[in-house]
């Protein structure tokens, strides 16, 4: 069984779209969905109407890592899928995951493209189809065996921006067998729409480099909030 975990902070509209979009694949695969709402959400996301196969919880602690860990602890599935609320998976994504796990892999990610046509965004998206410095970002939709996720120590709740990259670092250190599925997710380009292309890419590169150098998590969060302009920041969680 697969459990899809969706962390969300002020994502009401995106959640309504995503729940409707994944309805048929989820029902067909008999999957479970847990939406984990942040304690600081103010848009009423916790009150949206969802089908009976979806659990909707509101976390006490702060941070996306905390949200995902809490949901993972409740999951009935033996495979966990971490999906962002503003990411639209391909219709076959659950079948792709099942086939990958049956093929001997322990975890994996998806390539993606953006929901806006842009030559430069296509360049960015092309890097998600292969291993590289940005592999493991949350937009790529990590899926992993639940027992392995727990054995690796789950997401580090001290990480407030780079929890996905930090977890992937542990995956590589432990030589986890993973695959990047080349069947594109569709990712929101809102960050690029509210900031320049160059600003976002330089900011992302700086954050990843500083993270790999051991820069403190809280300082990375402060730097992120200084570099990435509003209104996109309205959907980031407070530290």
N, C-alpha and C positions, 0 to 999 in steps of 0.2 A: 504494500500500500504506500502511496505517496501523500505526503503532507506539504501543502503549499503555505508558506509563511510570508505574510505581507506586513512589514512595518510601515506605519503611516503617522505623519504629523501634519495636521491641517491639509488633508488630501481628500476631502469629502467628494468633490466632483470627479477626481481621478478614480477614487474607489468605486463610485457608482458605475462608471464606464467599464472598469476592469472586471467587476463582479459579473456584469452582463456579458462581457466579451468571453470570459473563460467558462461560462456556464456549461455549454455543451461538452467541451473537452473534459471538464472535471467530472460531470455526470457519467460520461462514457467510460472513464477510467476508474470510477469509484474512488476518486481521490478525496482528501480532506483539505479544507482551507481554514487557516486561522489568521484573522486580521488583528494585529497588535497595535493598538492606538497609544500614542505617547500621552503621558500624564499632563502635558502642557497644551494639548490640542484644544482649540477654542472654536472650531467651526462646526461642532455637532457631529463629527464623523462617527462617534460611538453610537449614534441613534439611527443610522441608516438601516433600511430594511434589507435583510439578506436572506437567501434560501436556507433551509434547515441544515444543510451540510456544511455551512460556514459558521465558525465560532468567532465571535467578536469580543475581544478583551481590551481593557484599558489598564495600562501598566502604572504601578506606583513609582517605580524608579525612572530616572531620566536616561536618555540616550538610545540610539537605534540598536546598539549591541544588547542592551538590557531588554528591549522589546523583543528582539529575535530569540534571545536565550529563553525568555519566559515562555514564549510560544513553543519553542522546541521541546521544552520540558513537558508540555501538555500533549505533544504530538503522538498520534497512534501509528503513524506511518514508519516504515523502516528506511525510507528515503525522504530527506528534507529538501525542499526547494525554496530558496529565499528570493522573493520577487518584489521589486520596488513598485509602489503604487502607480507611478507614472510610466511604467514600462509595459508594452503590449507584446506578449509572447506569440510566436507562430501557433496556428491552430493545432499543429502536430507536436507541440513541445513536450507533452506528457509521454507520447509514444516515443519521441526521440530520446527522452531520459530513460525510459524502460529499456529500450534497445541498447543504449550505451552501458547501462549497469549490467545487463545480461551479457554484454560483450567483454566483461571482466574489468571494467573500470570502476573505481571507487568513488569518483567525484567528477564534476565537469562544469563547464560554463557554455554560454552561447555567444556567438558573434552578434553584432547589432548594427543597425543603421538608424539615422535620425529621422524624425517625422517632418523635417523641412528639407527641401531640395537645395543643396549647396555643394559646390565643388570642394570647398575646404572641409566641410563636415564629412563628405564622402572619404576624404583622405584619412581623417580621424577614425572613421568607422572601419576602414580597411585594416587597421592595426589590430582590431579586436578578433580577427579570424586566425590569429597566430600568436604564439608566445612572445612576450616582450615586457618592457618595463611597466606597462599599465595593465597587464593581465591580472585578473583577480578583483577588479573594481566591481562594486555592487550592481551597476547597471547590467553586468554580464550574467546575472541570475545564477548564482552558485547552487548546485545540487550535490548532495553528499549522503552517504550512508549515515543513518542516525547514530549507530554505535561508534562509528569512526569520528563523527562530529563531537561526541561526548568524550571519547578517548583523547582527542586533541585538546580538550579543555574548553570547548565552545568559544564564542567570541569574547575578546577581552573587553570587559565593561569599563575599563579605564580609558579605552580609546574612544574619543568622541567625534572623530572625523574619519580616521583610517582603519576602522575595525575590520573591513573586508580585506584590505591589503595585508594587515597584520596576520589575519587568519591564514591567508594564502601563503604567507611567508613560512608559517608553521607546517602547512601542507607540503611545501617543497622540501623543507628541512627533514621531514619524515618520509620523503620519497613516495608520497601518495600518487597513485596512478590515476591521472585525470585526462579528460578529453575536452577540447573546444569544439562544440557542435557548430558547423557552418550553416545555420538556418536562422536568419536574422530575427532578433527581437527588434521592436520599434521603440526607440528611446526619445523622450521629450527633448527638444532643443531649447527649452525655455531659459536655461542658464546662458546660452549663447545669444539669445534674443535680448536679454537684459544686460549683457556685458559684451564687449568686443571679442571676436574670435581669438585675437592675439592675447588679450588679457586673460581669458579663460585657460588657454593652453599653457601660457607661461606660469600662471598660478598653479595649475595642475602639476606641471613639471617640478616647480619649486617645492610643492608640498610632498610629492613622492620622494624627491632627493633628500629633503630634510628628514622625512620619516625614516628613510633607510640609513641616515646618519645618526639616528637616535634622538632626534629633537623631541622634547616633551609633548605629550598629547594635548594638554590644555593650551600650550603655546601655539600648536598647529591649528587648533580650533580658532584662537584669536586671530591668527594670521589669515586663515581662510575667510573669516568674517570681514576683515579689513580689505582683502583683495577682491572678493566677489560682491558686487553691488546689489542693492535692493532694486526691484521688489523680489528677486529670486530668493533673497535671504529670508523672506517671510516664511518660507517653507523649510528653513533649517531650524533645528531645535536649540534652545538656549543651553548654555553650558552649566 
